[in-house]
Amino acid sequence: MVTFQSCKKESTIAEPPQVGVFFSIADKQAAFTALTLRATTWLWDFGDGMTSTEKNPVHVYKDGGYYVAKLIGKNAQGDTASYKVKLAVALTPYDLLTGDHTMVGYKGKTWKISSTASGGLFTNADAEFSLAADPLGAGIFGNLGLGEIYDDTFTFNYNGSYSHDVKADHASFGGIVNQYLTNGGSGIVSSNGSDYGLCTAKYTPQVGAKFTLVNNENLTIPSVYGSNGTVTYANVSTLDFTGTEFIGFMDRQRKVIVRDITDSSMKVVMFMAADPGSFPKNTHAIILAFDVVR
């Protein structure tokens, strides 16, 4: 009797690697840890054109901003797996103004005058921004009959383009004296708020507008409070626009001061020429809060 014994070789198939990332950020320095299983080599792309093959690299970004870092882990058989993380590194005022341009479907960051934060300050256009009236309460412009100004939106794109939506009334918040002296008042939609020198007036947003944000410059404006007809504000951040564009408040002076900015809010100083006898010198400034449109 002859017996045969079967020999069966068990095949082994390598499992693909698994990849995750842990990171921490201090100023412009990011420390990365590869959380990998079955990976034998690592390739990092830090999102700024720099790479590394270390398992746990530390990378210093040259500029603050939003980045997407990617890790590719590879096993001995050449199988790969990848993982991406979004980073906010030492964000600059420009980043805060324009938002995360690395987001899928990014279309800029949109702001509007806040109706819930403190309404702001109505000041003189002097060097100290001395108060011209009591602080403005939240929603004050609605109480004055100008609530439609809370609907208008202002969008800043990372590439420097700017758009402005005046909504259904096709009008913007502005100074009433400027309207009378530039077009005879023909564009005024609502003169509610005239006791403060305010109104809404027709405005057609400029197509293809651009904006410029400058940090720490000396801004000189025409002012009735300056000894030589001007006032200079030293080391301020400013927003300027091409053509006829502006943010928040339409008046003769379109270049404004950004006093404070975070990821969700900012305060802007906008100037107003409210004295017909001194026009176009500025007499007042309005310091308003803006919220991000979510």
C-alpha positions as CSV (number, residue, x, y, z in Angstrom):
1,M,0.0,0.0,0.0
2,V,1.3,3.3,-1.1
3,T,0.3,6.6,0.6
4,F,0.8,10.1,-0.8
5,Q,1.2,13.1,1.4
6,S,0.1,16.5,0.1
7,C,2.4,19.4,0.5
8,K,0.6,22.8,0.5
9,K,2.6,26.0,0.8
10,E,0.7,28.8,2.6
11,S,1.0,32.1,0.7
12,T,1.7,35.3,2.7
13,I,0.4,38.6,1.5
14,A,1.9,41.7,3.2
15,E,-0.7,44.0,4.7
16,P,-0.5,47.7,3.6
17,P,0.9,50.3,6.0
18,Q,-1.4,52.5,8.1
19,V,-0.6,56.1,8.6
20,G,-1.5,58.9,10.9
21,V,0.1,62.2,12.0
22,F,0.4,64.1,15.3
23,F,1.8,67.6,15.3
24,S,2.4,70.6,17.5
25,I,3.1,74.2,16.5
26,A,5.0,77.0,18.2
27,D,5.2,80.2,16.2
28,K,6.6,79.1,12.8
29,Q,8.0,75.8,14.0
30,A,6.0,72.6,13.6
31,A,7.0,69.2,15.2
32,F,5.6,66.2,13.4
33,T,5.3,62.6,14.6
34,A,4.5,59.8,12.2
35,L,1.9,57.4,13.7
36,T,2.5,54.5,11.4
37,L,2.1,50.7,11.3
38,R,4.1,48.5,9.0
39,A,5.9,51.5,7.4
40,T,9.6,51.3,6.8
41,T,10.1,54.6,5.0
42,W,8.5,58.0,5.4
43,L,8.1,61.0,3.0
44,W,6.9,64.3,4.3
45,D,5.6,67.2,2.2
46,F,5.3,70.3,4.4
47,G,3.1,72.2,1.9
48,D,5.7,75.0,1.4
49,G,7.8,73.2,-1.2
50,M,10.1,71.5,1.4
51,T,10.2,67.8,2.2
52,S,11.8,65.3,4.6
53,T,12.4,61.6,4.9
54,E,12.8,61.6,8.7
55,K,10.2,59.7,10.6
56,N,9.6,62.5,13.1
57,P,10.8,65.8,11.6
58,V,10.8,69.3,12.9
59,H,10.2,72.0,10.3
60,V,10.4,75.8,10.4
61,Y,8.2,77.6,8.0
62,K,9.6,80.7,6.5
63,D,6.3,82.5,6.4
64,G,3.2,82.3,8.5
65,G,0.0,81.1,6.9
66,Y,-2.2,78.1,6.1
67,Y,-0.6,74.9,5.0
68,V,-1.5,71.3,4.2
69,A,1.2,68.9,5.2
70,K,1.2,65.3,3.9
71,L,2.9,62.1,5.1
72,I,3.4,59.1,2.8
73,G,4.4,55.9,4.6
74,K,5.8,52.9,2.6
75,N,6.3,49.2,3.6
76,A,9.0,46.9,2.6
77,Q,6.9,45.6,-0.3
78,G,6.4,49.1,-1.7
79,D,2.8,49.6,-0.7
80,T,1.9,53.1,0.4
81,A,-0.6,55.0,2.5
82,S,-0.9,58.8,3.1
83,Y,-2.4,61.2,5.5
84,K,-2.9,65.0,5.3
85,V,-3.1,67.6,8.1
86,K,-4.1,71.3,7.9
87,L,-1.9,73.8,9.7
88,A,-2.4,77.3,10.8
89,V,1.1,78.7,11.3
90,A,1.8,82.1,12.9
91,L,-1.2,83.6,11.1
92,T,-0.6,87.1,9.8
93,P,-3.3,89.8,9.6
94,Y,-3.5,89.1,5.8
95,D,-4.3,85.4,6.6
96,L,-6.9,86.4,9.2
97,L,-8.5,88.8,6.7
98,T,-8.6,86.4,3.7
99,G,-9.2,83.1,5.4
100,D,-7.9,79.6,4.8
101,H,-7.2,79.5,1.0
102,T,-6.3,75.8,1.3
103,M,-9.9,74.8,1.9
104,V,-11.7,72.9,-0.8
105,G,-14.0,75.3,-2.6
106,Y,-12.3,78.4,-1.1
107,K,-14.0,81.6,-2.3
108,G,-12.5,84.2,0.0
109,K,-13.4,85.3,3.4
110,T,-16.6,87.4,3.8
111,W,-17.2,90.0,6.5
112,K,-20.1,92.3,7.5
113,I,-20.7,95.1,9.9
114,S,-21.6,93.5,13.3
115,S,-25.1,94.0,14.6
116,T,-24.4,92.1,17.8
117,A,-21.0,93.4,19.0
118,S,-20.7,96.8,20.5
119,G,-21.7,99.2,17.8
120,G,-18.4,101.1,18.0
121,L,-17.3,104.6,18.5
122,F,-18.1,107.9,16.9
123,T,-15.0,110.0,17.3
124,N,-13.4,113.2,16.1
125,A,-10.8,112.8,13.3
126,D,-8.0,114.0,15.6
127,A,-4.8,112.2,16.6
128,E,-6.4,110.7,19.7
129,F,-9.8,109.7,18.2
130,S,-11.5,111.7,21.0
131,L,-15.1,110.8,21.5
132,A,-17.6,112.9,19.6
133,A,-20.6,111.1,21.1
134,D,-21.5,108.3,23.6
135,P,-20.2,104.9,22.5
136,L,-22.6,103.3,20.0
137,G,-24.6,100.4,21.3
138,A,-25.1,97.1,19.5
139,G,-27.6,97.4,16.7
140,I,-27.6,101.2,16.9
141,F,-27.9,101.7,13.2
142,G,-31.1,99.6,13.1
143,N,-32.5,102.0,15.8
144,L,-31.6,104.9,13.5
145,G,-33.5,103.3,10.6
146,L,-30.4,102.1,8.8
147,G,-30.6,98.4,9.7
148,E,-30.1,97.4,6.0
149,I,-26.4,98.2,6.3
150,Y,-26.0,95.0,8.4
151,D,-26.8,93.0,5.3
152,D,-24.0,94.2,3.0
153,T,-21.0,91.9,2.7
154,F,-17.3,92.5,1.9
155,T,-15.2,89.6,0.6
156,F,-11.4,89.4,0.6
157,N,-9.6,86.8,-1.5
158,Y,-6.1,85.5,-0.9
159,N,-5.1,86.5,-4.4
160,G,-5.8,90.2,-3.6
161,S,-9.2,90.4,-5.3
162,Y,-12.1,92.1,-3.5
163,S,-15.9,91.9,-4.0
164,H,-18.7,93.9,-2.3
165,D,-22.4,92.9,-2.2
166,V,-24.8,95.8,-1.7
167,K,-27.8,93.4,-1.5
168,A,-31.4,94.1,-2.6
169,D,-31.4,97.9,-1.9
170,H,-28.3,98.5,-4.1
171,A,-27.1,101.0,-1.5
172,S,-24.3,101.4,0.9
173,F,-23.7,103.1,4.3
174,G,-22.1,106.4,4.0
175,G,-21.7,110.1,4.9
176,I,-24.6,112.4,3.9
177,V,-22.4,115.5,3.3
178,N,-20.2,113.5,0.9
179,Q,-23.3,112.5,-1.1
180,Y,-24.6,116.1,-1.3
181,L,-21.3,117.6,-2.3
182,T,-20.3,114.9,-4.9
183,N,-23.6,114.3,-6.6
184,G,-26.1,116.7,-5.2
185,G,-27.7,114.1,-3.0
186,S,-29.3,112.3,-5.9
187,G,-28.0,108.9,-4.8
188,I,-29.4,109.1,-1.3
189,V,-31.8,106.2,-0.5
190,S,-32.3,106.9,3.2
191,S,-31.4,110.0,5.2
192,N,-32.2,108.2,8.4
193,G,-29.2,108.9,10.7
194,S,-28.7,112.4,9.3
195,D,-28.3,113.7,12.9
196,Y,-25.0,111.8,12.9
197,G,-24.2,112.8,9.3
198,L,-25.1,109.3,8.1
199,C,-27.2,107.9,5.3
200,T,-27.5,105.1,2.7
201,A,-26.9,105.9,-0.9
202,K,-26.8,104.1,-4.3
203,Y,-23.6,102.3,-5.1
204,T,-22.6,99.9,-7.9
205,P,-19.7,97.7,-6.7
206,Q,-16.6,97.8,-8.9
207,V,-16.0,94.6,-10.9
208,G,-12.4,93.3,-10.6
209,A,-11.5,95.4,-7.6
210,K,-8.3,94.8,-5.6
211,F,-7.4,95.5,-2.0
212,T,-4.1,96.2,-0.3
213,L,-3.3,95.5,3.4
214,V,-0.2,97.2,4.8
215,N,1.1,96.6,8.2
216,N,2.9,99.4,10.2
217,E,2.7,102.4,8.0
218,N,2.2,106.1,8.7
219,L,-1.2,107.1,7.4
220,T,-1.7,110.8,6.7
221,I,-5.3,112.0,6.1
222,P,-6.9,115.4,5.5
223,S,-8.3,116.6,8.8
224,V,-9.8,119.8,10.3
225,Y,-7.8,118.9,13.5
226,G,-4.3,119.1,12.0
227,S,-2.2,122.2,12.3
228,N,-1.4,121.9,8.6
229,G,-4.7,120.4,7.6
230,T,-3.6,116.8,8.1
231,V,-3.3,114.3,10.8
232,T,-0.8,111.4,10.7
233,Y,-1.3,108.1,12.5
234,A,2.0,106.3,13.0
235,N,2.6,102.6,12.7
236,V,-1.0,101.6,11.8
237,S,-2.3,98.8,9.6
238,T,-4.2,100.0,6.7
239,L,-6.7,98.7,4.1
240,D,-6.9,100.4,0.7
241,F,-8.9,99.6,-2.5
242,T,-8.7,100.2,-6.2
243,G,-11.2,102.4,-8.0
244,T,-14.2,103.5,-6.0
245,E,-14.2,100.6,-3.6
246,F,-14.2,100.7,0.2
247,I,-15.2,98.7,3.2
248,G,-18.2,99.4,5.4
249,F,-18.5,103.2,5.0
250,M,-18.6,105.2,1.7
251,D,-17.1,108.7,2.1
252,R,-14.3,110.8,0.6
253,Q,-11.5,108.9,2.5
254,R,-11.5,105.3,1.4
255,K,-8.2,104.2,2.9
256,V,-8.9,103.0,6.5
257,I,-7.2,101.7,9.6
258,V,-7.5,98.1,10.8
259,R,-7.3,98.5,14.5
260,D,-7.7,94.9,15.5
261,I,-8.3,91.6,13.7
262,T,-8.9,88.0,14.8
263,D,-10.1,84.9,13.0
264,S,-13.7,85.9,13.6
265,S,-13.9,89.7,14.1
266,M,-12.1,92.9,13.3
267,K,-12.4,96.6,14.2
268,V,-11.9,99.2,11.4
269,V,-11.5,103.0,11.7
270,M,-13.4,104.7,8.8
271,F,-13.2,108.5,8.3
272,M,-16.0,111.0,7.5
273,A,-16.0,114.5,6.1
274,A,-19.1,116.0,7.8
275,D,-18.6,119.7,7.5
276,P,-19.6,121.3,4.2
277,G,-17.4,124.3,4.9
278,S,-14.2,122.1,5.4
279,F,-14.9,119.4,2.8
280,P,-13.0,117.2,1.9
281,K,-11.1,117.4,5.1
282,N,-12.3,114.8,7.6
283,T,-14.1,115.8,10.7
284,H,-15.0,112.4,12.3
285,A,-14.1,108.8,12.4
286,I,-16.4,105.8,13.0
287,I,-14.8,102.7,14.6
288,L,-16.9,99.7,13.7
289,A,-16.8,96.0,14.5
290,F,-17.1,93.5,11.7
291,D,-18.0,89.8,12.0
292,V,-17.2,86.9,9.7
293,V,-20.1,85.6,7.7
294,R,-20.3,81.9,8.4
